Structures are given as C-alpha cells and as structure tokens.
C-alpha cells in the first residue's frame, strides 16, 4: 500500500474526530505501526503549531502499539516522541523492553562482523 492516508493539508485541516476515525481504521486494516506513528507525530506538530488542543491524541492507540506489539526498529526510533503518554514506571519498562541488552549486543556484533570481517573478505574475493 503505497498510497498515503493523509496529505499535509488534511493533517493540518481535518477535524480531530475525522483524523481519529481514519487513523483508527487505517491501523486496524494494515497493522502498520511505522506509518501510524509517523502520522501521530505529524499530528503532534499540528498540536504545537495550531489552536486546537490535540495533546495526547489517540492515547489508547499509542499505548496499545508500544505495549502490545512486537518490538521493531520503528518503535525504537519513534518512542521518544510519546514519552508523555506513559507514567515514569511504564516509561522505564518500555525503554527496557525496546532496548534490551541482548538486542543491542547482537546488533553491535553484526555491525562489527560486517565492518571488519565480511567487508574486507569481499574485497579479497574480487581481486
């Protein structure tokens, strides 16, 4: 699905109820956490720039995405924008869940392997 749910004009002009309805339907149909979070971040920008109060917009959806879905790189990338949606204890647990030590070590080892072993060996094979 390459088609965008909202264009910039819609994000900044649609009524909050319409945004909520469309975004809820989009997430239920696609289960695309990454795009949903991007739209929610854009709505946060609208909240900061606009007159309408959209703070904690779709809080229950955000909490469901972060607390009940599988950990992905998109969740790790965008979680900082939703800190206000969680209390201190939940935030600490979420941080531990998203950035477990095992995942960090595995990713670092993969990067080191690629950089120091796989990359130089590929250069030797081509000569």
C-alpha positions as CSV (number, residue, x, y, z in Angstrom):
1,X,0.0,0.0,0.0
2,X,2.0,3.0,-1.3
3,X,-0.9,5.4,-1.1
4,X,-0.8,8.0,1.6
5,X,-3.6,8.1,4.1
6,X,-3.4,11.9,4.6
7,X,-1.7,14.7,2.7
8,X,-0.2,17.6,4.6
9,X,-3.2,19.8,4.1
10,X,-5.5,17.1,5.5
11,X,-3.3,16.6,8.6
12,X,-3.5,20.3,9.4
13,X,-7.1,21.0,8.5
14,X,-9.3,17.9,9.2
15,X,-11.3,17.8,12.4
16,X,-9.8,15.7,15.2
17,X,-12.7,13.3,15.1
18,X,-12.2,12.7,11.3
19,X,-8.4,12.2,11.9
20,X,-9.1,9.8,14.7
21,X,-11.6,7.7,12.7
22,X,-9.4,7.5,9.6
23,X,-6.3,6.7,11.5
24,X,-8.0,4.0,13.6
25,X,-9.4,2.4,10.5
26,X,-6.0,2.6,8.8
27,X,-4.3,0.9,11.7
28,X,-6.9,-1.8,12.1
29,X,-6.8,-2.6,8.4
30,X,-3.0,-2.5,7.9
31,X,-1.4,-3.0,11.3
32,X,1.3,-0.7,10.0
33,X,2.8,0.7,13.2
34,X,5.5,2.7,11.5
35,X,3.2,4.7,9.3
36,X,0.7,5.2,12.1
37,X,3.3,6.6,14.4
38,X,4.5,8.9,11.6
39,X,1.0,10.3,11.3
40,X,0.7,10.7,15.0
41,X,4.0,12.6,15.1
42,X,2.7,14.9,12.4
43,X,-0.5,15.5,14.4
44,X,1.7,16.4,17.4
45,X,3.3,19.0,15.2
46,X,-0.1,20.3,14.4
47,X,-0.9,20.4,18.1
48,X,2.2,22.6,18.7
49,X,1.5,24.9,15.8
50,X,-2.2,25.1,15.8
51,X,-5.0,26.4,18.0
52,X,-6.9,23.1,18.5
53,X,-5.9,21.0,21.5
54,X,-4.7,17.7,20.2
55,X,-2.4,16.8,23.1
56,X,-2.5,13.1,24.0
57,X,-4.3,12.5,20.7
58,X,-5.3,8.8,20.4
59,X,-3.5,7.9,23.6
60,X,-5.1,4.4,23.8
61,X,-3.8,3.5,20.3
62,X,-0.3,4.8,21.1
63,X,-0.2,2.8,24.3
64,X,-1.5,-0.4,22.5
65,X,1.1,0.0,19.8
66,X,4.0,0.4,22.2
67,X,2.9,-2.0,24.9
68,X,1.3,-4.9,23.0
69,X,3.1,-5.2,19.6
70,X,6.3,-6.8,18.7
71,X,9.4,-4.7,19.2
72,X,10.6,-3.2,15.9
73,X,13.1,-0.6,14.8
74,X,10.3,1.8,14.1
75,X,9.1,1.6,17.7
76,X,12.6,2.2,19.0
77,X,13.0,5.1,16.6
78,X,9.8,6.9,17.4
79,X,9.2,6.0,21.1
80,X,10.8,9.2,22.4
81,X,8.1,11.3,20.8
82,X,5.4,9.7,23.0
83,X,7.0,9.9,26.5
84,X,4.2,12.0,27.9
85,X,1.7,9.1,27.1
86,X,3.3,7.0,29.8
87,X,3.9,7.4,33.5
88,X,7.5,7.1,34.8
89,X,7.2,3.4,35.7
90,X,5.7,2.4,32.4
91,X,8.3,4.5,30.5
92,X,11.1,2.7,32.3
93,X,9.6,-0.7,31.5
94,X,9.0,0.3,27.9
95,X,12.6,1.5,27.5
96,X,13.9,-1.8,28.9
97,X,11.6,-3.8,26.6
98,X,12.5,-1.8,23.4
99,X,16.2,-1.6,24.1
100,X,17.1,-4.9,25.7
101,X,20.8,-5.6,26.2
102,X,20.6,-8.7,24.1
103,X,19.4,-6.8,21.1
104,X,22.0,-4.1,21.5
105,X,24.8,-6.6,21.7
106,X,23.5,-8.7,18.7
107,X,23.2,-5.5,16.6
108,X,26.7,-4.3,17.5
109,X,28.2,-7.8,16.8
110,X,26.6,-7.8,13.4
111,X,27.9,-4.3,12.6
112,X,31.4,-5.3,13.7
113,X,31.3,-8.5,11.7
114,X,30.2,-6.7,8.6
115,X,32.7,-3.9,9.0
116,X,35.8,-5.9,9.9
117,X,35.3,-9.4,8.6
118,X,32.7,-9.6,5.8
119,X,33.7,-6.3,4.1
120,X,37.4,-6.9,3.8
121,X,36.9,-10.6,2.8
122,X,34.6,-9.4,-0.1
123,X,37.4,-7.1,-1.3
124,X,39.8,-10.0,-1.3
125,X,37.5,-12.3,-3.2
126,X,37.1,-9.7,-6.0
127,X,40.9,-9.5,-6.6
